[in-house]
Amino acid sequence: MNIKKANVAVPANSLISRLALYFRYTKPRVWVLLVYTAAIGGIMAVSILDIQSIMLVMLAIAATALGSAGSEALTNFIDRDMDSLMSRTKNRPLPSGEIELRRAVILGFTLVSGSILILVVFQKFYAAAFMAVGIFDNVFVYSYLLKRKTPWSIVLGGFSGGFPVVIGWYTVTAQFSLLPWFLFALVVIWIPIHVWSLAFRYRDDYRNAKVPMLPVLYSDRVSAWCISGSAIMLAVFSVIPFIFGFQTLYYLLIVLILTVPMFMFSLAFVKHPDLRSSFRLFKYTSPYLAVIFTLFFVFKVL
């Protein structure tokens, strides 16, 4: 009977659904933006558009996708007990029992190892080093070490989100530039706004799971000041690439227009620190980073 079972082929639809489950487990909604920033970082580093530069940008995209997906898989494993206590996350593959713990860990380590290995094989050692540091920061520093201990964990853990753009740059070129580090800083500043705004909306969930997010430990007004202050800092920092000569006047004009609603929503949130005003700021700032990076791409092409 065992032999017969071993010879039965796995149905195609079953295999596809299994792969889809593992893909969902890596939280692609989280890491797809990181892959996009890596692509833009690589594109900004291209000096001559040829087959080699295109292949290097594709290499950066592939490596970042592997590393980011693997990191999310490992953080999901670490956070599985917290996720089971939160209504927003209790149906994720690990809390719901859809994926075995052993397979979840193997998947995570396989993906992060592959992301570093592929860069080393192509002798992109700077990019590989930044990949390793980013994975370490996200998995160990943020998720394992700090997330359960301090509301400021996302500030230190946010550095991992900034590394993909640097990885993209150093996959294409080894030449130093301040540009990818400005973009790195934009991501690092944006992440706390995104996470804290979401935590403000679901603070009861985080409180039940005993996760010391900022809106859980501090009053609504203090949380509003921190989130809105970070949003204004992001708006101001978006202008710096123009000041240092990395962007044109057209970029500056567009950014200034984009920052007007951000200032308005930030001030409204401080004045009325409630769910409605926080969600408006969250909805506006969520695509803001992608828009800024798209502007860099457009003006690079032009």
N, C-alpha and C positions, 0 to 999 in steps of 0.2 A: 504493500500500500504506500509506503514511503517513497519507493522508487517511482511509482506512477505519479505521485505528486510532484516529484522533482523534475519529471519530464514534461509537465504541463506548462505551456508557454503563458507568460503574463499577458493578459489582454491589453491591447494598445490603449484603450480608454482608461484602464486602471493605472497604467504607467504614466500617462499624461496627467491624470489627476494627482498622482503621487508627486510628480515633479512640480506641479502647480502648488501643492501644499508646502513643499520645501521652499519654493520661491516666495510664497506668502510669508513663511516663517522668517525670512531675512528682512522683512519690512521694506520692500522696494520703494514705498512712498517716502521713506526717510532718506534712503541713499541715492535716489535718482538725481536729486539736486546736487549732491556731492560729485557725482559723475559728470554732471553738466559743468560744474565749476572747474573740474579737472580738464575737461575738453577745452574750455575757454582759456585756461592757463596754458595749455599746450599750443593753442592757436595763436595766442599773443606772443609766444616765443618763436614762432615761425618767421624766418627772415626771407627765405626763398620758397615759394610754393612749388613743390615737386613731389614725386611718388614717395621719396624717403621721408619727407616731413609729414605727409599724410599718414604714412604707416606708423610713425612715431606718435602722432596724436591718437591714432587708434590703439596703440599699445598703452598709452596713458589711460584711455577710457576703459580698456579691458582690465588692467591692473587695479584701477580704482574701484571698478564694479566688484571685482573679487574681494578686495580688501574691505570695502564698506559693507558688503553683504555678509562676509564672514564675521566682521566686528559686531554687526547687529545680531547675528545668530548667537554669538557668545554672550552678549549682554542680555539677550532674551533668556538664556540659560541661567545667568546670575540673578535676573529679576523675576524668575518664574513664580516665587512665593508671593512677591508683591503684586504681580499681575493677576494672580488668582483671587486677590482681595478687592480688586478694582473692577467696577462694572464696565468701564471702558475697555479693559484689557483681558477680562476673564475668559473670553472666547478665543484667545490666541492659541496656536497649536500646542504649546507646552502645557498651559493650565488646563486646557480641555482634553489633554491626553491623546491628541492626534499623532504626536511624534514622540518616540522614545527618547529618554534623556541621553542615552549613549550615542544614538544617531545624531542628536542635536549637537552634541559636543564635537563629534567627528566631523560633521559638516562644517562647523565654524572653524576648527583648526585647519581643515583641508583648504578652505577658501582663503584664509589669511596667509597661510603658508604659500599657496599658489601665487598670491598677489606679489609677495616679496620675491619669490623664486623667479617669476617671469621677468621682473625688472633686472635681477642679477644676471640672468642668462643673457640678456641683451646689453649687459654692462652699463646699466643706468644706476650706478651705485648711490648717487645723491638721492635720486627718487626713491630707491629701495630703503635708504636710511630714514627718509621722511615718512615713508609708508609704515615702517616698523614703529617709529615714535608715535605716529597718529593712532595706530592700533593699540599700542600700550596705553596711551592716554585715555582712549575711549573705554577700553575693556577693563583695565586694571585701576587707573587713577579715578576715573569718573564713576563707572558702574559698580566696581567691587569695593573701592576704598572710601569714596566720599559721598556717594548718593544717599546713603542711609545715615549720614552723620552731620551734614552741613547744608544749609540752603544755598550756599555759594558754590556747590559742586559743579554746577553747569558752567560757571565762569572758567574754571580750570579745565573742565572736560570739554569745553567749547573749542579749545585749541585743536582737538582732533578733527573738528569739522572744517578748519581752515587749511589743513595740510593738503587736501586733494588738489587745490589750485596750484600749490607749490610743486606737488608731484607732477602735475601736467607740464608745468614749465620746465622742470629739470629732466623730464623724460625726453623733451625735444632738444634742449640745449643745456650746456654746463655753464653758460655765461651768467654771471651775477647781475641782478637788476633789482631795484626797489619795487618795481611794478607788481610782481607776484606777491610780495609781502604786504603791499597796500590792499590787494584783493584778499589776501589771507586775513588781514585785520577786519575788513568789512564782514567777512563770514563770522569771525569770532564775536564781533559786536552784535550781529544779527541773531545768533543762536539763543542767547538769554532772553531776548524779547519774545521770540517764538515760543520757547519752552515755558517761560513764566506766564505769558498770556494764556496759554493753554492750561497751565496749572491753576490759574486764577479761576477759570471756568469750571474745572474739575477738582477744586481743592478739597471737597468732601471725600472724593475718591482717594486722594493722596493722604488725607488725614486718617482714613480708615486703614490704609496700608502702612501707616506710620512712616511715610516718606517726608522728610523735613524740607519740602519745597518752600520757597519764599512766601507765597500767599497763604501757606498753612501756618507758619510761625509768626508772621507779622500782620498788622492790621491792613484793611483794604486800602487805606490812604497811603501807608508806607509802601505797600506793594505797587500802588499806582505811580507813586513818585519814582520808584526804581525802574519800573517797566517803561514809563514815559521818558524818563531821563536817558535810558539806553536807546530809545527810539530817536530822540533828538540828537544823541551822540552819533548814531548811524547816519542821520541826515547830514550832519556837519562833516563827518568823515568821508562821505561820498564826494565831497568837493575837492578833497586833497589831491587826487590824481590830476586834476586840472592845474592846481597850484604848482605842482612839481613838473608840469609840462608833459604829462603822459596822455592828456586828452585835450580836445579842442574846445573852443568857445561854445560850439553847438551842444557838446556834451554838458557843459556847465548850465546852459539855459534849460535843457531838458530836465536835469537833476533838480534845479531850483524849482521848476514847476511841480515835479514829483514830490518834493519835500513839503510843499504848502499843506496838502491834506494831512501829512504825517504830523506836522506841528499842530494842526487843528484838532486831530483825533487825540493826540497826546495831552493837550491842554484840557480837552473835554473829559478825558479819563481822570486827570488829576482833580478836576472840579467835581466830577460825579463818578467816584470809583465804584461802579456797579458792573454787573455782567454785560449789560448792553453796550456801554462805552468801551469796556475791555475787549469785547468781541469785535467791535468795529475796528479798533486798532490792530487786533490780531489778523483780521481779514485783509486789511490794507498792507500790513508789513509782511505777510506771508509770501506774496509774489515779488516783493520789492527787490530782494536780492537777485532773483532770476532776471528781473528787468534791467538792473544795473549791469549784470554780466552780459546780457544780450546787447546792451549799448556798446560795451567794449568790443564785442564781436562785430557789430555793424560798422563801427568806426574803423576797426582794423581792416575790414574788407574794403571800405570806401577809401 
